[in-house]
């Protein structure tokens, strides 16, 4: 006999408090308090409620796990992975980190203090073509692909989603955000370019107050 799930009962109440940033993953959400610490909630059992203690510099919530950039530039990911289903980031000093948004694999990419993009995945072939030319300032992981922003303003994408990786628009950009199968980047003049799946969706319009690109699965 088919069983139904009451999703409302599977959600943890949003905690009270004052926050400066919110990021939503596949099953969970995390928010950063004004003191820099993280609070996570969402689908019970997903494990993201057991994040790092204390302030973090940056964080990323993916499909099945999350990672935080700690003071000093180290990366801490959770939930714990005793079965080694995920490839853990190498020790080092990093300036940005991003966790993939789902799919059949979970992978993590980061930019180190020298502007080099590094990715870790199971299987490793998913991140075999990480770009090496240029100095990077930001990385964003989708489902089966990732994109990174060079300090020259160019965007590079790689992975197994050809609709995103093969149609990267030329130009100079100041910010980058990706969804499950669609990416968007913000130009210096405040306009936004998007590419990938859902080609019939129009590019968003943005006035001069637009300062950050935020891209969902085909929606900005």
Secondary structure, 3 states (H helix, E strand, C coil): CCCCCCHHHHECCCCCCCEEEEEECCCEEEEEECCCCEEEEEECCCCCCCCCCCCCCEEEECCCCEEEECCCCCEEEECCCCCCCCCCCCCCCEEEEEECCCCCCCEEEEEECCCCEEEEECCHHHHCCCCCCCCEEEEEECCCEEEEEECCCCEEEEECCHHHHCCCCCCCEEEEEECCCEEEEEECCCCEEEEECCCCCCCCCCCCCCCCCCCCCCCC
